[in-house]
Amino acid sequence: MRGQINPFARLRAVFWFSLALSAFSFAASPAWAQFYVRSPEVGKGEAEIEEHGAFYSGPGEDERLWQSHELEGKYGITERFEVILGGEFEQEIDKNFEAKAIELGGQYEIVQREGDGFGLAFRTLYEFALQSGSPDEILFGPVAKFVRGRDSATINTFFVGQVGEHVEIDSLELKVNWRLKHEFGERWALGVEGFSEIEDLAHAGSFDDQSHRLGPVAYYEFPHAEGRPEWKAVGGILFGVSDAVSDLTYKFDLEVEF
């Protein structure tokens, strides 16, 4: 069982992941995009390492990307609070693979869900820009989830403010990520996910000026023995529904929990 694993071993795993991530990040230079719907649940003593990646086809008017990745390590300090360390990476078409930022923050579970019902957490991150001339950013907002039987609905509403000498927007950026999911058993599930972004709420522009995409997603939990790490994989295709984004985004997530 998970409880048989030394909690210090979990913490060491996150530490070494974070150290390697930091070394790689400082060796590169920036950019970004991520397509992952966060859940509010927090577990004391649980360590997780996650890779959230995407590949793009059919460049949009404002988005000319080949691939993007987010690496994230989390550790539950208490039953309600976890610390987060991550990094964002991106490759534009005909350019080198670069790193955009290092993230440091946490998530606090406000309403703990037991079985069916509603769960709520609040997440905040400080993003240290790695590229000269780019602003640091502060992300904050609620993470909500409702479960009924094998069906669930999850929504993330994040606001992003820029800080420092190189601020590029007049207000806040808005990111809304959502997921509708149905579980077919202990391992398989299917769902629909959507991702929207308004770069500057003071100058929202038209629908096509904003970033909007959605599509089908499949979820799988790998079999595992007691006391072993738990692996999860997610894959899907997101269709661009505004002119600003790529026609197709192939997303994948890989998670391991200790």
Backbone hydrogen bonds, N-H to C=O, Kabsch-Sander energy under -0.5 kcal/mol:
donor,donor_aa,acceptor,acceptor_aa,energy
4,Q,1,M,-1.4
5,I,2,R,-1.8
9,A,6,N,-1.0
10,R,6,N,-1.3
11,L,7,P,-2.1
12,R,8,F,-2.3
13,A,9,A,-2.0
14,V,10,R,-2.0
15,F,11,L,-2.3
16,W,12,R,-2.9
17,F,13,A,-2.2
18,S,14,V,-2.6
19,L,15,F,-2.5
20,A,16,W,-2.4
21,L,17,F,-2.6
22,S,18,S,-2.6
23,A,19,L,-2.1
24,F,20,A,-2.3
25,S,21,L,-2.7
26,F,22,S,-2.3
27,A,23,A,-0.8
27,A,24,F,-0.5
28,A,24,F,-0.5
28,A,25,S,-1.4
38,R,36,Y,-0.6
45,G,76,G,-3.1
46,E,43,G,-1.8
48,E,74,K,-2.3
49,I,256,V,-2.3
50,E,72,E,-2.9
51,E,254,L,-2.6
52,H,70,E,-2.7
53,G,51,E,-0.6
53,G,252,F,-2.8
54,A,68,S,-2.2
55,F,250,Y,-2.0
56,Y,66,W,-1.6
57,S,248,L,-2.4
60,G,63,E,-2.3
61,E,243,D,-2.5
62,D,244,A,-1.4
63,E,244,A,-0.6
66,W,91,Q,-3.1
67,Q,91,Q,-1.6
68,S,54,A,-2.2
69,H,89,F,-2.6
70,E,52,H,-2.1
71,L,87,G,-2.2
72,E,50,E,-2.5
73,G,85,L,-3.1
74,K,48,E,-2.5
75,Y,83,V,-1.8
76,G,46,E,-2.0
77,I,75,Y,-0.8
77,I,81,F,-1.6
78,T,81,F,-1.9
82,E,107,Q,-2.1
83,V,75,Y,-2.3
84,I,105,G,-2.7
85,L,73,G,-2.5
86,G,103,E,-2.1
87,G,71,L,-2.4
88,E,101,A,-2.3
89,F,69,H,-3.0
90,E,98,E,-3.0
91,Q,67,Q,-2.9
92,E,96,N,-0.5
93,I,64,R,-1.7
95,K,92,E,-1.9
98,E,90,E,-3.1
99,A,29,S,-1.3
100,K,30,P,-0.5
100,K,88,E,-3.1
101,A,88,E,-0.9
102,I,128,F,-1.7
103,E,86,G,-2.8
104,L,126,Y,-1.9
105,G,84,I,-2.3
106,G,124,T,-2.3
107,Q,82,E,-2.0
108,Y,122,F,-2.6
109,E,80,R,-3.1
110,I,108,Y,-0.8
110,I,120,L,-1.4
111,V,120,L,-2.3
112,Q,110,I,-0.5
113,R,111,V,-0.6
115,G,113,R,-0.5
117,G,147,V,-2.6
119,G,145,K,-2.9
120,L,111,V,-1.8
121,A,143,V,-2.4
122,F,108,Y,-2.5
123,R,141,G,-2.6
124,T,106,G,-2.4
125,L,139,L,-2.6
126,Y,104,L,-2.7
127,E,125,L,-0.5
127,E,137,E,-3.5
128,F,102,I,-3.1
128,F,126,Y,-0.6
129,A,127,E,-0.7
130,L,100,K,-2.5
131,Q,100,K,-0.5
134,S,131,Q,-1.9
136,D,163,V,-1.3
137,E,127,E,-2.0
138,I,161,G,-2.8
139,L,125,L,-2.6
140,F,159,F,-2.3
141,G,123,R,-1.7
143,V,121,A,-2.8
144,A,155,I,-2.6
145,K,119,G,-2.4
146,F,153,A,-2.9
147,V,117,G,-2.7
148,R,151,D,-2.9
151,D,148,R,-2.1
152,S,181,K,-2.1
153,A,146,F,-2.5
154,T,179,R,-2.5
155,I,144,A,-2.4
156,N,177,N,-3.4
157,T,142,P,-2.0
158,F,156,N,-0.5
158,F,175,K,-3.0
159,F,140,F,-3.1
160,V,173,E,-2.5
161,G,138,I,-2.5
163,V,136,D,-2.5
167,V,164,G,-0.5
173,E,160,V,-2.8
174,L,198,I,-2.5
175,K,158,F,-3.0
176,V,196,S,-2.3
177,N,156,N,-2.1
178,W,194,G,-2.3
179,R,154,T,-2.6
180,L,192,V,-2.5
181,K,152,S,-2.5
182,H,190,L,-3.0
183,E,150,R,-2.5
184,F,188,W,-2.1
185,G,188,W,-1.1
189,A,219,Y,-1.7
190,L,182,H,-2.3
191,G,217,V,-2.4
192,V,180,L,-2.4
193,E,215,G,-2.4
194,G,178,W,-2.2
195,F,213,R,-3.0
196,S,176,V,-2.5
197,E,211,S,-2.4
198,I,174,L,-2.6
199,E,197,E,-0.6
201,L,172,L,-2.7
203,H,200,D,-1.5
204,A,201,L,-0.6
209,D,206,S,-0.7
210,Q,206,S,-0.8
210,Q,207,F,-1.0
211,S,197,E,-2.4
212,H,210,Q,-0.6
213,R,195,F,-1.7
214,L,239,F,-1.7
215,G,193,E,-2.0
217,V,191,G,-2.6
218,A,235,G,-3.0
219,Y,189,A,-2.7
220,Y,233,A,-2.5
221,E,187,R,-1.2
222,F,220,Y,-0.5
222,F,231,W,-2.1
228,R,225,A,-2.0
230,E,257,E,-2.4
231,W,229,P,-0.5
232,K,255,E,-2.4
233,A,220,Y,-2.8
234,V,253,D,-2.4
235,G,218,A,-2.1
236,G,251,K,-2.1
237,I,216,P,-1.6
238,L,249,T,-3.2
239,F,214,L,-3.5
240,G,247,D,-2.6
241,V,212,H,-2.4
242,S,212,H,-0.8
244,A,208,D,-0.9
244,A,210,Q,-0.6
245,V,242,S,-1.1
247,D,58,G,-2.6
248,L,57,S,-2.5
249,T,238,L,-2.3
250,Y,55,F,-3.3
251,K,236,G,-1.8
251,K,249,T,-0.8
252,F,53,G,-2.4
253,D,234,V,-2.2
254,L,51,E,-2.4
255,E,232,K,-2.5
256,V,49,I,-2.1
257,E,230,E,-2.4
258,F,47,A,-3.0
